[in-house]
Amino acid sequence: MISRDAKALFAINSILDRIDPLTREIPGIVNGDNPECLHRMRVASRRLRSALRLQAERVGLADARALFKLVRSITRILGSARDLDVQKAWLEEFMSRCLQREKGGVNRLILRVSQERQKLQPQIVQAVSNITDNPVFKNAVEKLLSARLEAEMNGVAAEGDIWYATRVIGIQLEFVIQQSISLISRDAHQAHHRMRIEVKRLRYAMEIFGEVYSGIEEKWNEYMAMIKELQGLLGDLHDADAWVERAPLLSVAEMERTEIYFGTAKHFVSLAPGYDAIEKDRTAFRDEQFKRTFDFWNETTKAGEWRGLREIILLTYRRKVNDANLCRGDADSTPNA
């Protein structure tokens, strides 16, 4: 049974508000004209998963687990495609600045990435085309819409739960801070990736509950911008890690493919400089990006930004609780008419 009180309505809205951005990109993805449609739907699916993870239980949505799994499957296939789109775009940019002797290998890798991406497209079209007709999706959306309409018909106004919001954001902030220890080591690739995930979860949680913290909007937006920048730095770091790890494997695979096709690997000699240049460029970028990320974290930490975020959510929570208690006290002391 879906709850319909003020706090449940806030949770319902936080889920429903993230469904339309997901479904509106379907036509663009099916047509395959604009890679940004796929990117936006991937981000929308992550935001919806975050809302489901944080809010579905508070709503009482029975289909929440199945819906979460369905949306996660969309995120994953879109993520694979998006990675290839980003890789192709970077390779095309690198082609414009690499040496002439490296262009053959870079161009070959552009071809391979394009082929891999094209193979994914039918799976993507099938996955996104069917989501709105999926019984799990349809039933969950229908229940949420029905509950919202009934609550609004009864005059219920959505109200965020600042106790729950402060708990969620406070704990997620601690996860980020704990994971930041990974920045001590340049080579802690998996831990850096985990920190990126925790930062992303913090950002999405703050998006969901931002309106609960009224009165500090300007400072809230500054923290959101800081977190977004950190997420971007860690994202670029992860992309570089993927290239550094994958480039040698792609080189070996192309050499083996060449040997099978020609009966000898000597034809790969003209392609090898391009593959080597990609690995060298991304390794150097990875080192630079790690330093940028490390410096950004140190600077914001020394400036007290992360401690400040923790303090401002706690202070706002206490202020709102005190204000509510005062209001209740005034109401209790009002004489009967």
Stockholm file with secondary structure:
# STOCKHOLM 1.0

chainA/1-337         MISRDAKALFAINSILDRIDPLTREIPGIVNGDNPECLHRMRVASRRLRSALRLQAERVGLADARALFKLVRSITRILGSARDLDVQKAWLEEFMSRCLQREKGGVNRLILRVSQERQKLQPQIVQAVSNITDNPVFKNAVEKLLSARLEAEMNGVAAEGDIWYATRVIGIQLEFVIQQSISLISRDAHQAHHRMRIEVKRLRYAMEIFGEVYSGIEEKWNEYMAMIKELQGLLGDLHDADAWVERAPLLSVAEMERTEIYFGTAKHFVSLAPGYDAIEKDRTAFRDEQFKRTFDFWNETTKAGEWRGLREIILLTYRRKVNDANLCRGDADSTPNA
#=GR chainA/1-337 SS CCCCSHHHHHHHHHHHTTTHHHHTTHHHHHHTCCHHHHHHHHHHHHHHHHHHHHHHHHHTCTTHHHHHHHHHHHHHHHHHHHHHHHHHHHHHHHHTTSCGGGHHHHHHHHHHHHHHHHHHHHHHHHHHHHGGGCHHHHHHHHHHHHHHHHHHHTTCCCCCCHHHHHHHHHHHHHHHHHHGGGGGCTTCHHHHHHHHHHHHHHHHHHHHHGGGSTTCHHHHHHHHHHHHHHHHHHHHHHHHHHHHHHHHHHHHHHHHHHHHHHSSSGGGGGTHHHHHHHHHHHHHHHHHHHHHHHHHHHHHHHTTHHHHHHHHHHHHHHHHHHHHHHHHHHHHHSCCC
#=GC SS_cons         CCCCSHHHHHHHHHHHTTTHHHHTTHHHHHHTCCHHHHHHHHHHHHHHHHHHHHHHHHHTCTTHHHHHHHHHHHHHHHHHHHHHHHHHHHHHHHHTTSCGGGHHHHHHHHHHHHHHHHHHHHHHHHHHHHGGGCHHHHHHHHHHHHHHHHHHHTTCCCCCCHHHHHHHHHHHHHHHHHHGGGGGCTTCHHHHHHHHHHHHHHHHHHHHHGGGSTTCHHHHHHHHHHHHHHHHHHHHHHHHHHHHHHHHHHHHHHHHHHHHHHSSSGGGGGTHHHHHHHHHHHHHHHHHHHHHHHHHHHHHHHTTHHHHHHHHHHHHHHHHHHHHHHHHHHHHHSCCC
//
